[in-house]
């Protein structure tokens, strides 16, 4: 089969590891969740739990993972995949527990005047204190701090990225709302809110200005943003995904038209917004038929991959005929050695490597994709692999 020019290879940006996995929820973790009772300034009166994997690098990354209204840090720990992924990739997870009582109880404060001001107080300051504590206690890498959360936690994710762009490098908000969507505490409960009433519609400029005004003195880079929403969400309307897209693309100075669209998995429609250099600054997932019930089914792994804590290799067949059986040859940079892999076999472990399909993923239908990955060590050169050919045909890298 002639496949030259018919394949697109999409490669993530960093090489901590490669691959996109979907571990089951609630495994037997090697480490354990620990509560920290004194972590610094805590105006939000929050509780802090931390998960520190036994195997981690000298300067591990930090992920702040936030629950929805009525939830808790320990509940989000046991009900999401972030801790099991931490065991695989070696990052530390902070699980804050909100204590604010607003309609549903235990919701993160994204409505008060104090919470909307950088350093103003309430939950955002408490979360910053948790991050600083982990950085000091575990020598965590200040250049690799990320935020994620579901529902109220998704709202707080957007909130923290707006208030503290110098602290967070990226965020993944599940079922959230744009920053400054809620006018005040009276507007907060989603069942009776102007924000979540289904009619919220501001211009991209208005949304972007809200973020810029949150930290007027900021002139550095902004954290990259990943957004998720179910199309059948009736509690936090799906229409708010578009408002959040407009907010963050405006902040980055990007067009409202995505630079690419695809379907990474069944029922996952993804829009990506890249800058002139090709870096995806904003990406948005519409989960067809899903209600207010994210993340699930590997979505946490996709968030971690977006952060750059894993690397995902996806081969997409853009041709009109199926590929039956594949082998991808690529050059691994000097000093890098593959230590383990999934969804493919690898030989040799360094130099020019060949990844071959396993029994269950040998077929790539027209317009279909296959994802696989590996973990690797390096001696200082953490550059990406290069010179990709699939079944002898050169691949286009994007």
Residue pairs with C-beta under 8 A, 6 or more apart in sequence:
1 321
1 323
1 324
1 391
2 393
3 317
3 319
3 323
3 390
3 391
3 393
4 393
4 394
5 393
5 396
6 317
6 318
6 319
6 320
6 321
6 393
7 315
7 316
7 317
7 318
7 319
7 323
7 390
7 393
7 395
7 396
8 315
8 316
8 318
8 395
8 396
8 398
9 313
9 314
9 315
9 316
9 328
9 388
9 390
9 395
9 396
9 397
9 398
10 312
10 313
10 314
10 315
10 316
10 397
10 398
11 311
11 312
11 313
11 384
11 385
11 388
11 397
11 398
12 18
12 305
12 308
12 310
12 311
12 312
12 313
13 279
13 308
13 311
13 384
14 308
14 309
14 311
14 382
14 384
15 311
15 336
15 376
15 378
15 382
15 383
15 384
15 385
16 89
16 308
16 309
16 310
16 311
17 88
17 89
17 309
17 310
17 311
17 373
17 374
17 375
17 376
18 310
18 311
18 312
18 313
18 341
18 372
18 373
18 374
18 375
18 376
19 310
19 311
19 312
19 313
19 341
19 342
19 343
19 371
19 372
19 373
19 374
19 375
20 298
20 301
20 302
20 305
20 310
20 312
20 314
20 371
20 373
21 85
21 88
21 298
21 301
21 310
21 342
21 373
22 81
22 297
22 298
22 301
23 81
23 84
23 85
23 88
23 301
24 81
24 84
25 78
25 79
25 80
25 81
25 84
26 78
26 79
27 84
27 87
29 51
29 53
29 83
29 84
29 87
30 53
30 54
30 55
30 87
31 51
31 52
31 53
31 54
31 87
32 51
33 49
33 50
33 51
33 74
33 77
33 83
33 95
34 49
34 50
34 51
34 52
35 47
35 48
35 49
36 48
36 49
36 50
36 130
36 133
37 48
39 48
39 129
39 130
39 133
40 129
40 130
40 132
40 133
41 125
41 126
41 129
42 125
42 126
42 129
43 114
43 121
43 122
43 125
43 126
44 98
44 99
44 100
44 109
44 121
44 122
44 123
44 124
44 125
44 126
44 127
45 99
45 126
46 96
46 97
46 98
46 99
46 123
46 126
46 127
46 130
47 72
47 73
47 96
47 97
47 99
48 73
48 94
48 95
48 96
48 97
48 130
48 133
49 73
49 74
49 77
49 94
49 95
49 96
49 97
50 92
50 93
50 94
50 95
50 130
50 134
51 77
51 82
51 83
51 86
51 92
51 93
51 95
52 92
52 138
53 86
53 87
53 90
53 91
53 92
54 87
55 87
55 90
56 90
56 91
56 92
57 90
58 139
59 139
59 140
59 141
60 90
60 91
60 92
60 138
60 139
60 140
60 141
60 144
61 90
61 91
61 92
61 140
61 141
61 144
61 145
61 146
61 307
61 309
62 91
62 92
62 93
62 94
62 131
62 134
62 135
62 140
62 141
62 144
62 145
62 146
63 82
63 86
63 91
63 92
63 93
63 94
63 146
63 147
63 148
63 304
63 307
63 309
64 93
64 94
64 96
64 127
64 130
64 131
64 145
64 146
64 147
64 148
64 149
64 160
65 76
65 77
65 80
65 82
65 93
65 94
65 95
65 148
65 149
65 153
66 76
66 95
66 96
66 98
66 108
66 147
66 148
66 149
66 150
66 152
66 153
66 154
66 156
66 157
67 73
67 75
67 76
67 95
67 97
67 98
67 106
67 149
67 150
67 151
67 152
67 153
68 76
68 149
68 150
68 151
68 152
68 153
68 154
68 175
69 102
69 103
69 104
69 105
69 106
69 107
69 151
69 152
69 190
70 104
70 105
70 106
70 107
71 106
71 152
71 153
72 97
72 106
73 95
73 96
73 97
74 95
74 97
76 82
76 95
76 150
76 153
77 83
77 93
77 95
80 150
80 295
80 300
81 295
81 298
81 300
81 301
82 93
82 148
82 300
82 304
83 93
85 91
85 300
85 301
85 304
86 92
86 93
89 304
89 309
89 310
91 144
91 304
91 309
92 134
92 138
92 140
94 127
94 130
94 131
94 134
96 108
96 123
96 126
96 127
96 130
97 106
98 106
98 107
98 108
98 109
98 123
98 152
99 106
100 106
100 107
100 108
100 109
100 122
100 123
101 107
102 109
102 111
102 185
102 188
102 189
103 188
103 189
103 190
103 191
103 192
104 152
104 189
104 190
107 152
107 188
108 123
108 149
108 152
108 153
108 155
108 156
108 159
109 115
109 122
109 123
109 124
110 116
110 152
110 155
110 156
110 159
110 177
110 179
110 181
110 182
110 188
111 182
111 183
111 184
111 185
111 187
111 188
112 122
112 184
112 185
113 120
113 184
114 120
114 121
114 122
115 121
115 122
115 123
115 124
115 159
116 163
116 180
116 214
117 163
117 214
118 124
118 163
118 164
118 214
118 215
119 125
123 156
124 156
124 159
124 160
124 163
124 164
127 156
127 160
128 164
128 167
131 145
131 167
134 140
135 142
135 145
143 169
144 169
144 307
144 308
144 309
145 167
145 168
145 169
146 168
146 169
146 170
146 171
146 172
146 307
146 309
147 156
147 157
147 160
147 161
147 168
147 170
147 171
147 172
147 223
148 154
148 157
148 171
148 172
148 173
148 174
148 300
148 303
149 155
149 156
149 157
149 173
149 174
149 176
150 174
150 175
150 294
150 295
151 174
151 175
151 176
151 235
151 236
151 292
153 174
153 176
154 173
154 174
154 175
154 176
154 177
154 228
155 173
155 176
155 177
155 181
156 176
157 171
157 172
157 173
157 176
158 171
158 173
158 176
158 177
158 178
158 179
158 225
158 244
158 247
159 179
160 167
160 168
160 171
161 168
161 171
161 179
161 222
161 223
161 225
162 179
162 180
162 210
162 211
162 214
162 215
163 214
163 215
164 215
165 215
165 218
165 220
165 221
165 222
165 223
166 215
166 218
166 220
168 223
169 223
169 224
169 307
170 223
170 224
170 225
170 226
170 306
170 307
170 308
171 223
171 224
171 225
171 226
172 226
172 227
172 228
172 302
172 303
172 306
172 307
173 225
173 226
173 227
173 228
173 244
174 228
174 229
174 294
174 295
174 299
175 228
175 229
175 230
175 233
175 235
175 236
175 292
175 294
176 227
176 236
176 240
176 244
177 195
177 196
177 200
177 236
177 240
177 243
177 244
178 202
178 207
178 210
178 240
178 243
178 244
178 246
178 247
179 207
179 210
179 211
179 214
179 247
180 210
180 211
180 214
181 195
181 196
181 200
181 240
181 243
182 188
182 193
182 195
183 194
183 195
187 193
187 194
187 195
188 195
190 196
190 235
190 236
191 235
194 200
195 240
196 235
196 236
196 237
196 240
197 237
198 237
198 239
200 239
200 240
200 243
201 239
201 243
202 243
202 246
203 246
204 246
204 247
204 249
204 250
204 256
205 250
207 243
207 244
207 246
207 247
207 250
208 246
208 247
208 250
208 251
210 247
211 247
211 248
211 251
212 251
222 251
222 252
222 281
224 279
224 280
224 281
224 282
224 306
225 248
225 281
225 282
225 283
226 282
226 283
226 284
226 285
226 302
226 303
226 306
227 241
227 244
227 245
227 248
227 282
227 283
227 284
227 285
228 284
228 285
228 287
228 294
228 295
228 299
229 236
229 238
229 240
229 241
229 284
229 285
229 286
229 287
229 294
230 238
230 287
230 289
230 290
230 291
230 292
230 293
230 294
231 238
231 286
231 287
231 288
231 289
231 290
232 238
232 289
232 290
232 291
233 290
233 291
233 292
234 291
234 292
235 291
235 292
236 292
238 286
241 284
241 286
244 284
245 256
245 271
245 273
245 282
245 284
246 256
248 281
248 282
249 255
249 256
249 273
249 281
249 282
252 273
252 275
252 281
252 282
254 273
254 274
254 275
254 281
254 282
255 273
258 271
258 272
258 273
259 272
259 273
259 274
259 280
260 271
260 272
260 274
260 398
261 269
261 270
261 271
261 272
262 270
262 272
262 316
262 369
263 269
263 270
264 270
264 302
264 314
264 369
264 371
265 297
265 298
267 287
267 288
267 289
267 290
268 285
268 286
268 287
268 288
269 285
269 286
269 287
269 288
270 283
270 284
270 285
270 286
271 283
271 284
271 286
272 280
272 282
272 283
273 280
273 281
273 282
273 283
274 280
274 281
275 281
278 398
283 306
285 299
285 302
287 294
287 299
295 303
301 310
304 310
305 311
305 312
310 373
311 373
311 384
312 371
312 373
313 328
313 355
313 371
313 372
313 373
314 369
314 370
314 371
315 326
315 328
315 364
315 369
315 370
315 371
315 390
315 395
316 364
316 367
316 368
316 369
317 323
317 364
317 365
317 366
317 367
317 368
317 369
318 367
319 366
320 366
321 366
322 363
322 364
322 365
322 366
322 368
323 363
323 364
323 390
323 391
324 362
324 363
325 357
325 362
325 363
325 391
326 356
326 357
326 362
326 364
326 370
326 390
326 391
327 354
327 355
327 356
327 357
327 390
327 391
328 344
328 354
328 355
328 356
328 388
328 389
328 390
328 395
329 352
329 353
329 354
329 355
329 387
329 388
329 389
329 390
330 352
330 353
330 355
330 385
330 386
330 387
330 388
330 389
331 351
331 352
331 353
331 385
331 386
331 387
332 338
332 350
332 351
332 352
332 353
332 376
332 385
333 378
333 381
333 382
333 383
333 384
333 385
333 386
334 381
335 378
335 379
335 380
335 381
336 350
336 376
336 377
336 378
336 379
336 381
336 382
337 349
337 350
337 376
337 377
337 378
338 346
338 349
338 350
338 353
338 374
338 375
338 376
339 349
339 374
339 375
339 376
339 377
340 374
340 375
341 355
341 372
341 373
341 374
341 375
342 372
342 373
342 374
343 358
343 361
343 370
343 371
343 372
343 373
344 355
344 356
344 357
344 358
344 361
344 372
344 373
344 374
345 355
345 356
345 358
346 353
346 354
346 355
346 356
346 374
347 353
347 354
347 356
353 385
355 372
355 374
357 370
361 370
361 372
364 370
388 394
388 395
388 397
389 395
